[in-house]
């Protein structure tokens, strides 16, 4: 199993004031997306974040670029939590806590789900980048649980990722939350079924 690679960072370091402006834009966009305001006029993101329109376009020339930055930040936080769980919890508990926590995160943070849906529609490369990072942390969690003998060793991260991607794709379905929890329950039961 490999250590998860961080999601791609900015190409060059930013000055402190530029970093603060960029962070303010991402934080405000995340908040607005979570409130269902993805279709807000693009220039209004700058006003609501307390920065100039030129600053918005300098950091994020398009709505999709801003959405990609929000998605990267969300995925980075999710991957960081996975590593923390792996370091602090028994292997099988870390895996279950992460997978159930992922569903909770999507449910609570509507912005991530909507952003992901938008980026999938534009075929953004950041979705593949995020899937790779998420797949690597799942691979590490599975590997630790296999080594602990708590799950079977013949199911790889790809199968679990297909379930996770299905959960993401189904976001917004009327019975989404209950069905997503059911998928995680099935995945975990299947992983534990023949563990030695």
C-alpha positions as CSV (number, residue, x, y, z in Angstrom):
1,X,0.0,0.0,0.0
2,X,1.3,3.5,-0.8
3,X,1.1,6.7,1.1
4,X,-1.6,9.0,-0.3
5,X,-0.2,11.8,-2.4
6,X,-1.5,15.3,-1.7
7,X,-3.8,16.9,-4.2
8,X,-1.9,19.2,-6.6
9,X,-1.1,22.5,-5.0
10,X,-0.7,25.9,-6.7
11,X,2.2,26.1,-9.2
12,X,4.0,28.9,-7.3
13,X,3.8,30.2,-3.7
14,X,1.6,33.2,-3.1
15,X,2.4,36.4,-1.1
16,X,0.7,36.4,2.3
17,X,-1.9,39.0,1.2
18,X,-2.6,37.1,-2.0
19,X,-3.0,33.8,-0.1
20,X,-5.4,35.5,2.3
21,X,-7.5,36.8,-0.6
22,X,-7.5,33.4,-2.3
23,X,-8.4,31.6,0.9
24,X,-11.2,34.1,1.5
25,X,-12.6,33.5,-2.0
26,X,-12.5,29.7,-1.5
27,X,-14.1,29.9,2.0
28,X,-16.9,32.1,0.8
29,X,-17.5,30.0,-2.3
30,X,-17.6,26.8,-0.1
31,X,-20.2,28.6,2.2
32,X,-22.3,29.8,-0.7
33,X,-22.2,26.4,-2.5
34,X,-23.3,24.7,0.8
35,X,-26.2,27.1,0.9
36,X,-27.2,26.1,-2.7
37,X,-26.0,29.4,-4.3
38,X,-23.8,27.8,-7.0
39,X,-25.6,29.8,-9.7
40,X,-24.8,33.2,-8.1
41,X,-23.5,35.8,-10.6
42,X,-19.7,35.1,-10.7
43,X,-18.6,38.7,-9.9
44,X,-20.7,38.5,-6.7
45,X,-18.3,36.0,-5.2
46,X,-15.7,38.8,-5.0
47,X,-18.0,41.2,-3.3
48,X,-19.2,38.7,-0.8
49,X,-15.7,37.6,0.0
50,X,-14.6,41.2,0.6
51,X,-12.2,41.4,-2.3
52,X,-12.1,43.2,-5.7
53,X,-13.4,41.7,-8.9
54,X,-9.8,41.8,-10.3
55,X,-8.6,39.7,-7.4
56,X,-11.3,37.1,-8.1
57,X,-10.4,36.9,-11.8
58,X,-6.6,36.9,-11.1
59,X,-7.0,33.8,-8.9
60,X,-10.0,32.2,-10.6
61,X,-10.7,33.2,-14.2
62,X,-13.8,31.1,-14.4
63,X,-16.5,29.7,-12.1
64,X,-15.2,26.3,-12.9
65,X,-11.7,27.3,-11.7
66,X,-13.2,28.4,-8.4
67,X,-15.3,25.2,-8.1
68,X,-12.1,23.2,-8.7
69,X,-10.4,25.0,-5.9
70,X,-13.3,24.4,-3.5
71,X,-13.3,20.7,-4.5
72,X,-9.5,20.4,-3.9
73,X,-9.8,21.9,-0.5
74,X,-12.7,19.6,0.5
75,X,-10.9,16.5,-0.8
76,X,-7.7,17.6,1.0
77,X,-9.6,17.8,4.3
78,X,-11.3,14.4,3.7
79,X,-7.9,12.8,2.9
80,X,-6.3,14.4,6.0
81,X,-9.1,13.0,8.1
82,X,-8.6,9.5,6.7
83,X,-4.9,9.6,7.6
84,X,-5.7,10.9,11.1
85,X,-8.2,8.0,11.6
86,X,-5.7,5.5,10.4
87,X,-3.1,6.8,12.9
88,X,-5.5,6.9,15.8
89,X,-8.1,4.1,15.4
90,X,-8.0,0.3,15.1
91,X,-7.8,-0.5,11.4
92,X,-11.4,-1.8,10.9
93,X,-12.8,1.1,12.9
94,X,-10.8,3.6,10.9
95,X,-12.1,2.1,7.6
96,X,-15.8,2.1,8.7
97,X,-15.5,5.6,10.3
98,X,-14.0,7.0,7.2
99,X,-16.6,5.5,4.8
100,X,-19.6,6.5,7.0
101,X,-18.0,9.9,7.6
102,X,-17.7,10.4,3.8
103,X,-21.4,10.0,3.4
104,X,-22.0,12.3,6.4
105,X,-19.7,14.9,4.8
106,X,-21.5,14.8,1.5
107,X,-24.9,15.1,3.2
108,X,-23.8,18.1,5.4
109,X,-21.7,19.8,2.8
110,X,-24.1,20.1,-0.2
111,X,-21.5,22.3,-1.8
112,X,-19.0,19.5,-2.3
113,X,-21.7,17.3,-4.0
114,X,-22.9,20.1,-6.2
115,X,-19.4,21.2,-7.1
116,X,-18.5,17.6,-7.9
117,X,-21.6,17.2,-10.1
118,X,-20.7,20.4,-12.0
119,X,-17.1,19.4,-12.5
120,X,-18.1,16.0,-13.7
121,X,-20.4,17.7,-16.3
122,X,-17.4,19.8,-17.5
123,X,-15.1,16.7,-17.5
124,X,-12.6,18.6,-15.4
125,X,-9.3,16.8,-14.8
126,X,-9.5,17.8,-11.1
127,X,-12.2,15.1,-10.7
128,X,-9.7,12.4,-11.8
129,X,-7.0,14.0,-9.6
130,X,-9.4,13.9,-6.6
131,X,-10.4,10.3,-7.3
132,X,-6.8,9.2,-7.4
133,X,-6.1,10.9,-4.0
134,X,-9.3,9.4,-2.5
135,X,-8.4,6.0,-3.9
136,X,-5.0,6.1,-2.3
137,X,-6.3,6.8,1.2
138,X,-8.9,4.1,0.8
139,X,-6.2,1.7,-0.4
140,X,-4.2,2.5,2.7
141,X,-7.2,2.0,5.0
142,X,-8.0,-1.3,3.4
143,X,-4.3,-2.4,3.5
144,X,-4.2,-1.7,7.3
145,X,-7.4,-3.6,7.9
146,X,-6.2,-6.6,5.8
147,X,-2.9,-6.6,7.8
148,X,-5.0,-6.5,11.0
149,X,-7.0,-9.5,9.8
150,X,-10.3,-7.7,10.1
151,X,-11.3,-7.7,6.4
152,X,-10.8,-10.1,3.5
153,X,-7.7,-9.7,1.3
154,X,-9.3,-10.3,-2.1
155,X,-11.1,-7.0,-2.6
156,X,-9.1,-3.9,-3.7
157,X,-9.6,-0.2,-3.4
158,X,-11.1,-0.1,-6.9
159,X,-14.2,-1.9,-5.8
160,X,-14.7,0.3,-2.8
161,X,-14.1,3.4,-5.0
162,X,-16.8,2.3,-7.4
163,X,-19.2,2.2,-4.4
164,X,-18.1,5.6,-3.3
165,X,-18.4,7.1,-6.8
166,X,-21.9,5.6,-7.1
167,X,-22.8,7.4,-3.8
168,X,-21.4,10.7,-5.2
169,X,-23.3,10.2,-8.5
170,X,-26.6,9.5,-6.7
171,X,-26.5,12.7,-4.6
172,X,-29.8,14.4,-4.6
173,X,-31.9,11.3,-5.0
174,X,-34.9,11.4,-2.7
175,X,-33.7,8.5,-0.5
176,X,-30.1,9.4,-0.9
177,X,-28.9,9.4,2.7
178,X,-30.6,6.1,3.7
179,X,-29.5,4.4,0.5
180,X,-25.9,5.7,0.8
181,X,-25.7,4.4,4.4
182,X,-27.1,1.1,3.0
183,X,-24.4,0.9,0.4
184,X,-21.7,1.4,3.0
185,X,-23.2,-1.2,5.3
186,X,-23.2,-3.7,2.3
187,X,-19.6,-2.8,1.4
188,X,-18.4,-3.3,5.0
189,X,-20.3,-6.5,5.5
190,X,-18.9,-7.9,2.2
191,X,-15.3,-6.9,3.2
192,X,-15.7,-8.7,6.6
193,X,-17.6,-11.7,5.3
194,X,-14.6,-14.0,4.9
195,X,-11.9,-12.2,6.9
196,X,-9.5,-14.5,8.6
